[in-house]
Amino acid sequence: MKSEIKINYSLKNLNTIRIGGAALYFATPSTLSELKEIVDFSITRNLQLYILGNGSNVLINDNNYNGIVIKLCGKFEEIIFHENDGTVTCGAGAFLMQLGNKIAERGLTGCSYMGVIPGTIGGAVRMNAGTLEGGEIKDHFLTARVLDPQTGRIENYSAEDMQFAYRKCALSRSRKILLQATFSLPLLRETYQGEARKIINTILATRRLKQPKIPLNFGSTFKRPVDGKPPGWYLEQAGMKGMRSGGAMVAEEHANWILNMDNATSEDVKILISEGQKRVFKEFGINLQREVIYLPEDMETWH
């Protein structure tokens, strides 16, 4: 096999909150052929397979994961601009912030949200990532190439096929593997790139003022309720700010963020998430939906 498969590989340093056990197998394919080899490896051994991006939206269980985790590299990290038709094609392993900044370098405004969200293209597409200030993935998404691990076929998804909605799409709960996505570039071109960069920097500065200073977190915990206030508002009213469970704590700066303060476990974090949901439902009758993925528990319901 061309791509090395590592055994009992720790996932703790591969996610932004720095929590989690080891994967039975771990691989970093850099080409489609290497990825297909690894997929075949997982199928012949009846192993659950998970694609890990930047790890900024996932809580990995402390118990070892009896499957294979893949981190896409090499060709999957490429970003290619097509100046002739105003589009850009990105590998699923490329970073969304890198794409946003490359678009800004071309003096184009309208994709500022891409320049401020940590994560990979694959993860961003799956969750229709976005910001209130600038838009979301569906606004510029055109097509995607997707590998069905069961059949080995590569499928083309249109924007309609993706069925984008708030923080989800047709691939959100799917075992299919997003390989690359193509986006339309914004039409508005400024006379100099500084204006586009300034917009990104302004949004970043505003977001950082509201966000915790401790970097060990996975970003937003809950999705915004439909026709409701931001989840942080409900959690704050419910007294969640500063609440601790073991080494985990709800951030004082923003109640929708949970921090790893002192070697927190996945169970510490889950206790806080559950408590927040219970309190908000009791006080406001609102069921807060998680934005963060539980690995591997959530995968049991994927198709």
Summary of the structure (lengths in Angstrom):
residues: 303
radius of gyration: 19.4
end to end distance: 27.4
largest distance: 55.9
contacts: 1047
relative contact order: 0.14
helix: 32%
strand: 27%
